[in-house]
Amino acid sequence: MRSQEIIAKKRDGEELSAGEINSFIDGICDGTWADYQISALLMAMFTRGLSIDEQDNLTRSMLHSGEVLDFSDIDAPKADKHSTGGVGDKTSLIIAPLVAACGVAVPMISGRGLGHTGGTLDKLEAIPGYNVNLSTGEFRKIIKKCGFAMAGQTAEIAPADKKIYALRDATATVPYIPLIVASIMSKKLAEGLDVLVLDVKTGSGAFMREFEDSKKLAEALVKTGMSFGVRTEAVISDMSQPLGRFVGNAHEVYECIKILKGEVDTLSQPTWVLSLELSARILVMAGVEPDIEAARELAQAALDNGSAFEKFRMNVECQNGDTQICDNPERLLDNSLIETKIVAMQSGFVSEIDTLAVGNAIVAIGGGRQKADDKIDHAVGFTCETNVTQKVNVGDTLGVLFCRSKEQADSVVSEMTAAFKISSENTQSTPQLIKEIIS
């Protein structure tokens, strides 16, 4: 069927067959569909909707548009974690070495940040020398040696997704669950996994701000994973304030290393709690432990006895990173940056943090990207010195910005100050970090 006929069929609200969807994906990969034709069909899908069968067929076709990895020669359960993205969302750097220390192989294919959300690859590249551009052979070799590898999507894995996502971003068709599911799951299913845990964010810094939307997405992702034979669970977690103490690539790696070394302060505690929960759920689904309590205990032991930290060190060495940052994580922090305090303008209680505004401010000072080809300054960032419900007085430090120049800091100080809403009475309860489990 010609591309025009497939576009017209979906434009008119009809359901596309598996063959028609395959023709669409083939056309993307071989270049026979022009960008304007791809965009037209994506808009028709967005406005007319996709059935469950269409969603599954689209996922399957995108998955098989490229290489599907086979790690059957690795004698361990294979698992990964995916997050829908947020501000200060750094748990992958803890989860991968933690579950690897417990006997699970982790082939983690990650992405870069776009918009206000951070990306795991950008965080890893804050480690001097760390190589995220691995061939399939290198990826496999590192997993066999240290239990996990962390790399970017190669041109061979779900190649149709790269083109589709770029055009969705350009045509305002990103926020549609079936297209999100196909994009995420086509890449994750290509990893040859036995187990997948999903961290679906909700709140002011999340892609899906409303809980019910996040729940619908989580349910769709879990259902798709299970239908493809991968044991899948989703944790819906809070993103109504930055996760943990640090935001910004080098700062977030610093926080993760401190946690892996067993140095968890009060403001970093949520990062560890969420990492522990996601890790424990992987261990149960992978058959390492029979129940969630036993899995939490095993993961906690891997932190306490230093085996998770040693896995992290081994991985940094395998991927050509500077292992000195493991013993001295302060090497990650650039002392030449200008520190600017964000202070409370009134006394009271922190009732709300506009997490999107915090994320956007980090992008504005160079710590993130607005376009896919933007360069990143890994060193700039922000430390949160308070959280929701905390009592503050006028002049108290709410957080500290780390910028290249005073002009850079001045450009975002007012937005950062306004992001912290202060009320005279404490009417809020501490946000529940883990809101619901979808299994």
C-alpha positions in Angstrom: 0.0 0.0 0.0 1.3 3.5 -0.9 2.2 5.8 1.9 -0.6 8.2 1.0 -3.2 5.4 1.4 -1.9 4.5 4.9 -1.9 8.1 6.0 -5.5 8.6 4.6 -6.7 5.4 6.4 -5.5 6.6 9.8 -6.6 10.1 9.0 -10.1 8.8 8.6 -10.0 6.9 11.9 -9.5 3.4 10.6 -7.3 0.8 12.3 -4.0 0.0 10.6 -3.0 -3.6 10.0 0.3 -5.1 11.1 1.4 -5.1 7.5 0.6 -1.4 7.0 2.5 -0.5 10.2 5.5 -2.6 9.0 5.4 -0.8 5.7 5.5 2.5 7.6 8.5 1.5 9.7 10.3 0.0 6.6 9.8 3.2 4.8 11.4 5.2 7.6 14.4 2.9 7.6 15.0 2.7 3.9 14.2 6.3 3.2 11.2 5.8 1.0 8.9 7.7 3.3 9.7 11.5 3.4 9.8 13.4 6.7 6.5 15.2 5.8 4.8 11.8 5.2 6.1 10.4 8.5 5.0 13.5 10.3 1.5 13.3 8.7 1.0 9.8 9.9 2.3 10.6 13.4 -0.2 13.5 13.6 -3.0 11.2 12.4 -2.1 8.6 15.1 -2.0 11.4 17.7 -5.4 12.8 16.8 -7.2 9.6 15.8 -5.6 7.3 18.3 -4.1 3.8 18.3 -5.7 0.6 19.5 -3.9 -1.8 21.7 -3.2 -4.0 18.7 -1.8 -1.0 16.8 0.4 0.0 19.7 1.8 -3.6 20.0 2.3 -3.9 16.3 4.1 -0.5 16.2 6.3 -1.5 19.1 7.1 -4.9 17.5 7.9 -3.3 14.1 10.1 -0.6 15.7 11.9 -3.3 17.8 12.7 -5.4 14.8 13.7 -2.5 12.6 17.2 -3.1 14.0 19.3 -5.5 16.0 17.9 -7.4 19.0 20.7 -8.2 21.4 21.1 -11.8 22.6 22.9 -12.3 26.0 21.8 -15.9 26.4 25.5 -16.9 26.8 25.7 -14.8 30.0 24.7 -17.2 32.8 22.7 -14.7 34.9 19.3 -13.1 34.7 19.3 -10.0 32.5 17.6 -6.9 33.8 17.4 -3.1 33.3 15.6 -0.1 34.7 14.1 2.8 32.7 12.9 6.2 34.1 10.6 8.6 32.3 12.9 11.4 33.5 13.0 14.1 36.0 15.2 16.6 37.9 18.0 15.1 39.9 16.9 11.7 38.7 20.2 9.8 39.0 19.3 6.3 40.3 20.6 4.3 37.3 24.2 5.0 38.6 23.3 3.3 41.9 20.9 0.5 40.7 23.2 -0.9 38.0 26.2 -1.7 40.3 23.9 -2.6 43.2 22.0 -5.4 41.3 25.1 -6.5 39.5 26.7 -7.1 43.0 23.7 -9.3 43.7 24.2 -11.5 40.6 22.1 -9.8 38.0 23.5 -8.8 34.6 22.6 -5.3 33.5 22.8 -4.3 29.8 21.8 -0.7 30.3 21.2 1.3 27.2 20.5 4.9 28.2 19.7 8.3 26.7 20.7 11.9 26.9 18.8 14.7 28.6 16.4 16.8 26.5 14.5 19.8 27.9 14.4 20.0 31.6 15.1 16.3 32.3 18.6 15.0 32.8 20.1 12.0 30.9 22.2 9.2 32.2 24.8 9.4 29.4 25.4 13.1 30.2 26.0 12.2 33.8 28.4 9.4 33.0 30.4 11.7 30.7 31.0 14.0 33.6 33.5 11.3 34.7 36.7 12.1 32.8 37.4 9.6 30.0 34.2 7.6 30.5 33.2 6.0 27.2 29.5 5.6 26.5 30.0 4.9 22.8 30.4 1.1 22.9 30.2 -1.4 20.1 28.0 -4.4 20.7 31.1 -6.5 21.3 32.5 -4.1 23.8 29.2 -3.8 25.5 29.0 -7.6 25.9 32.6 -7.9 27.1 32.1 -5.3 29.8 28.9 -7.0 31.1 30.8 -10.3 31.3 33.6 -8.7 33.2 31.9 -6.5 35.8 28.2 -7.4 35.6 26.9 -4.3 33.9 27.6 -1.8 31.1 26.1 1.6 30.4 26.0 2.9 26.9 24.1 4.9 24.3 21.7 3.5 21.7 23.7 2.4 18.6 22.5 3.0 15.1 21.6 -0.7 14.9 19.1 -0.7 17.9 15.6 0.4 17.0 16.8 2.8 14.3 13.2 3.8 13.4 12.7 5.3 16.8 15.4 7.9 16.4 13.7 9.4 13.3 10.2 9.1 14.8 11.2 10.8 18.1 12.9 13.7 16.4 9.7 14.3 14.3 7.4 13.9 17.3 9.4 16.5 19.1 9.2 18.9 16.1 5.5 18.3 15.5 4.2 18.5 19.1 3.1 14.8 19.1 5.3 13.7 22.0 2.6 13.5 24.8 0.6 10.5 23.6 0.9 7.2 25.5 0.9 4.7 22.7 3.7 6.5 20.9 5.6 6.9 24.2 5.2 3.2 24.9 6.4 2.2 21.4 9.5 4.5 21.8 10.5 3.3 25.2 9.7 -0.4 24.8 11.2 -0.9 21.3 14.6 0.2 22.8 14.3 -1.7 26.1 13.1 -4.9 24.5 16.0 -4.8 22.1 18.3 -5.4 25.1 17.4 -9.1 25.4 16.1 -8.7 28.9 14.4 -11.1 31.3 13.3 -8.3 33.7 12.5 -4.6 33.4 11.5 -2.2 36.1 10.1 1.2 35.1 10.3 4.4 37.2 7.3 6.5 36.0 7.5 10.0 37.5 4.6 12.2 38.5 4.5 15.8 39.7 5.7 19.3 38.7 9.1 18.1 37.3 7.7 15.0 35.5 6.8 14.6 31.9 3.4 13.4 33.1 2.5 15.9 35.8 -0.9 14.4 36.8 -0.9 11.1 38.8 -3.7 9.5 36.7 -1.8 10.2 33.5 1.4 8.7 35.0 -0.6 5.6 36.1 -2.1 5.1 32.6 1.4 5.3 31.1 2.8 2.9 33.8 0.0 0.4 33.1 0.5 0.6 29.4 4.3 0.0 29.7 3.9 -2.9 32.0 1.3 -4.6 29.8 3.5 -4.2 26.8 6.5 -5.6 28.5 4.6 -8.6 29.8 3.1 -9.2 26.3 6.6 -9.5 24.9 7.7 -12.0 27.5 9.7 -9.7 29.8 8.8 -9.7 33.5 7.9 -6.0 34.0 6.9 -3.8 36.9 6.5 0.0 37.3 7.0 2.2 40.3 5.2 5.5 40.2 7.4 7.9 42.1 7.3 11.6 43.1 8.8 14.4 41.1 7.1 17.3 42.9 10.6 18.3 44.1 14.1 17.4 42.9 15.2 13.9 43.7 18.0 14.0 46.3 20.3 16.9 47.1 22.1 17.6 43.8 21.0 18.6 40.3 23.5 18.8 37.4 25.6 16.1 35.8 28.9 16.1 37.8 27.1 17.0 41.0 24.7 14.0 40.6 27.6 11.6 39.9 29.2 12.9 43.1 26.0 12.2 45.1 25.8 8.7 43.7 29.4 7.9 44.6 28.9 9.2 48.1 25.8 7.0 48.5 27.7 3.9 47.1 30.4 4.6 49.7 27.7 4.5 52.4 27.7 8.2 53.0 24.0 9.1 52.7 23.0 12.4 54.2 19.4 13.5 55.0 18.8 15.3 51.8 20.3 12.5 49.7 18.2 9.9 51.4 15.3 9.9 48.9 17.8 9.0 46.1 18.9 6.0 48.1 15.4 5.0 49.1 14.1 5.0 45.5 17.3 3.2 44.3 16.9 0.5 46.9 13.2 0.0 46.0 13.8 -0.3 42.3 16.8 -2.6 42.8 14.8 -4.9 45.2 12.0 -5.2 42.6 14.5 -6.3 40.0 16.0 -8.9 42.4 12.5 -10.4 43.1 11.5 -10.5 39.4 14.9 -12.0 38.5 14.4 -14.8 41.0 17.4 -13.8 43.2 15.2 -13.4 46.3 11.6 -14.7 47.0 10.1 -11.5 48.3 10.6 -7.8 48.5 11.8 -7.7 52.1 14.5 -10.3 51.5 15.5 -8.4 48.3 15.8 -5.1 50.2 18.0 -6.7 52.8 20.3 -8.2 50.1 20.6 -4.9 48.3 21.3 -3.1 51.5 24.0 -5.6 52.3 25.6 -5.0 48.9 25.8 -1.4 49.8 27.0 -2.0 53.4 29.8 -4.5 52.5 31.1 -2.3 49.7 30.5 -4.8 46.9 28.2 -2.4 45.0 30.9 0.3 45.2 33.5 -2.1 43.9 31.3 -3.0 40.9 31.0 0.7 40.1 34.7 1.2 40.3 35.3 -1.8 38.1 32.8 -0.5 35.5 34.5 3.0 35.5 37.8 1.3 34.8 36.3 -1.0 32.0 34.7 2.0 30.3 38.0 4.0 30.4 36.9 6.5 33.1 39.1 8.0 35.7 38.9 5.7 38.7 40.4 8.3 41.0 36.9 9.9 41.3 35.9 6.7 43.2 38.3 7.4 46.1 38.1 11.2 45.8 34.7 12.1 44.3 35.4 15.8 45.1 37.6 15.6 41.9 34.3 15.8 40.0 33.5 19.3 41.4 34.9 22.4 39.7 36.1 24.7 42.4 36.4 27.6 39.9 32.6 27.9 39.6 30.8 30.9 41.1 28.5 30.0 44.0 25.2 31.9 44.3 22.8 31.3 47.2 19.1 31.1 46.6 17.6 32.5 49.9 14.2 32.6 51.4 12.4 36.0 51.0 10.0 35.3 53.9 9.7 33.1 56.9 7.4 30.1 56.9 7.2 26.6 55.5 8.3 25.4 52.0 4.9 24.4 50.6 5.9 23.7 47.0 8.9 23.5 44.7 8.4 24.2 41.1 10.6 21.4 39.9 10.2 22.2 36.2 11.5 25.7 36.9 14.6 24.2 38.7 15.2 21.9 35.7 14.8 24.8 33.2 17.2 26.9 35.2 19.9 24.2 35.0 19.4 24.0 31.3 19.7 27.8 31.0 23.1 27.9 32.7 24.4 25.2 30.4 23.7 22.0 32.4 21.1 20.6 29.9 20.1 21.0 26.3 17.1 22.4 24.6 18.1 20.9 21.2 19.6 17.5 20.7 22.9 18.9 19.4 23.4 21.4 22.2 26.7 21.1 24.1 26.6 20.5 27.9 28.6 22.0 30.7 28.8 19.0 33.0 30.2 21.0 35.9 27.3 23.5 36.5 24.5 22.6 38.9 22.5 23.2 42.0 22.4 21.8 45.5 19.0 21.7 47.3 19.3 22.7 51.0 15.7 22.3 51.9 12.6 20.4 50.8 8.8 20.6 51.0 7.4 21.1 54.5 10.7 22.4 55.9 10.5 25.5 58.1 12.7 28.4 56.9 13.4 32.0 58.1 14.1 35.1 56.0 17.6 34.8 54.5 17.9 31.1 55.0 19.7 29.3 52.1 17.2 27.3 50.0 19.9 26.1 47.6 23.1 27.0 45.9 23.7 27.6 42.2 27.1 26.7 40.7 27.6 28.8 37.5 30.4 29.9 35.2 29.8 33.6 35.6 27.8 36.1 37.7 25.8 37.1 34.6 24.8 33.5 34.2 23.7 33.2 37.8 21.8 36.5 37.6 19.8 35.3 34.6 18.1 32.6 36.7 18.2 33.7 40.3 14.7 35.2 40.3 13.2 32.1 38.7 15.0 29.8 41.2 13.8 32.0 44.1 10.2 32.0 42.8 10.4 28.2 42.4 10.3 27.8 46.2 6.8 28.7 47.4 6.7 29.6 51.1 3.5 29.6 53.2 3.0 31.1 56.7 1.4 27.8 57.8 2.6 24.2 57.2 -0.4 23.0 55.3 1.4 20.3 53.2 2.4 16.8 54.2 5.8 15.4 53.1 5.3 14.1 49.5 5.1 10.3 49.3 8.2 9.2 47.4 6.8 5.9 46.1 3.2 6.4 45.2 2.1 3.1 43.6 3.4 -0.2 42.2 2.0 -1.4 38.9 2.6 -5.1 38.3 
